[in-house]
Amino acid sequence: MNILLVNSSPRKLQACTYQLAQLIIQQMSEKVDVEVVEVDTATLPHLDADYAKALSTPDLMYDESSGSLSLSNQLIAQLNKADLIIIASPMHNFTLPSSLKCWVDHVVRAGRTFEITDTGKRGLLIDKPIYVLVSAGGRFSGKNAYQPDFFTPYLTEIMATIGLKDIKFFTIEGTATNRETVQEQIDLLQKQLKDHLERTEISREMFVAT
């Protein structure tokens, strides 16, 4: 089973969302053999003028090994190979951190992960599960919500654009408040994840063991 872990936390391996991602990987590894590829989105360069030029130059557009699209091709290949995708990320200013948006911009590409039709954009990727682990300093759900959430609807829609519609969100809110309350949320989320994963049937025929 090939797992793609996209980590967008500035706290890197110390982030609670990254640690929860490791819980998912551990649970999966108890059922099938797993191979994990990690992407630290903080290391990705943003799109530039050379990238835009390459998109309009056929010889460069399909060059897998060099040029400004080389990294984009590599990230798309990782996405294609993955059987399961885990995205670990904070919420910044009600939405995606810029580094995660950068990863999105690299993998959402016309002619590679979606095509434009008379009725709109159509995803080209085979659907696969995505687990999104989100931490937010404020609260955006429930009766105590006091801020909007543009993260969830945007990521849901943009992943669906490339054909990935099986997406589940697990969130920790109010991390800027009482630390004990946050730890209670983390403990609860760990239990919820374990329960969910135990109920999830992993088929050896569906996933390629490595």
Order of alpha helices (4+ residues) and beta strands (2+ residues): beta-alpha-beta-alpha-alpha-alpha-beta-alpha-beta-beta-beta-alpha-beta-alpha
